[in-house]
Amino acid sequence: MTTQTQTIVGKVKELAVLPQVVHQIIHLTNNPNANVRDLERLISIDQGMSTRVLNTVNSAYYGFSRKIASVKDAVMLLGFKTVRNLAMTVSVFDMFVGKTDRQNLRRGKWWRHAIDAALCARLVASQVDGVSPDEAYTAGLLHDIGKPLLDRYGDAPYEQVEALTAKGVPELDAERHVYHCDHAEVGRAVSQHWGFPEKLVEAIGDHHAEIPRAWHDPQLVGVVILANYIAHFLRQPEVPDDWWFYLPSWLMDLLHLTPQQLQSLYLGCEAEIQSSPMAALGR
């Protein structure tokens, strides 16, 4: 890491504050002894979060015949894992809120991609041995957390990155030109600083990896890389039928997925994103 990179990463680490509830939800995700009461208590003490969770639970997507008025009822009806993911999502949303209309437009796109990637990662993980769909959801949701942090705390406006990408410069190269580091580097450094589990740090920091590395949980990293690709493809106006040829050659071997399975996952992710209420959270 260069001195310039250390400077900006140090600034982000000093100023960026992760909502405490995110720490606690990640702990619940990695704690096999966590129970329903732990989750109920965690959500209920944060009025803003509990309100947004209940608003989502009462949306047309879930179609309950009566209004769900308590977190306890929500957990009982939807299950521990679903409500935990809802709580994680509404907690992370605030980190994507900007101060200007232009920032909100940009961060709104990032937020939609974060949700898309989280939903894709959860579905992909369900087809890969040894990967927790809930851990994959968290990793997918947070994989680009470095972007809003660069936008908020970087020494230059992110519009400079956008100006370069509009000329055809790859996004990571544009970020390195403007900030001397990229969002994946920032995400790795900050998630380490926040005390995330190492496998989550790796999934965030290496979601653009071009070659496999000695990861603690290679499958989780691979799931997030694939989910990121699928989420991007799903927002493109046209996608080639053989889209998987654009994936790193080692990724399919790592995840033991065939082209037929990849296509099935692609269609499943598309359906999940179209029907999920998650993207409406906070908006």
HELIX and SHEET records of a PDB file:
HELIX    1   1 THR A    3  LEU A   15  1                                  13    
HELIX    2   2 GLN A   20  THR A   29  1                                  10    
HELIX    3   3 VAL A   36  SER A   44  1                                   9    
HELIX    4   4 GLN A   47  VAL A   57  1                                  11    
HELIX    5   5 VAL A   71  LEU A   78  1                                   8    
HELIX    6   6 PHE A   80  PHE A   93  1                                  14    
HELIX    7   7 ASP A   94  PHE A   96  5                                   3    
HELIX    8   8 ASP A  101  ALA A  125  1                                  25    
HELIX    9   9 PRO A  133  LEU A  142  1                                  10    
HELIX   10  10 GLY A  146  TYR A  153  1                                   8    
HELIX   11  11 GLU A  159  ALA A  166  1                                   8    
HELIX   12  12 GLU A  171  TYR A  179  1                                   9    
HELIX   13  13 HIS A  183  HIS A  193  1                                  11    
HELIX   14  14 GLU A  198  GLY A  205  1                                   8    
HELIX   15  15 PRO A  218  LEU A  234  1                                  17    
HELIX   16  16 TRP A  243  TYR A  246  5                                   4    
HELIX   17  17 SER A  249  LEU A  255  1                                   7    
HELIX   18  18 PRO A  259  SER A  275  1                                  17    
HELIX   19  19 MET A  278  ALA A  280  5                                   3    
END                                                                             
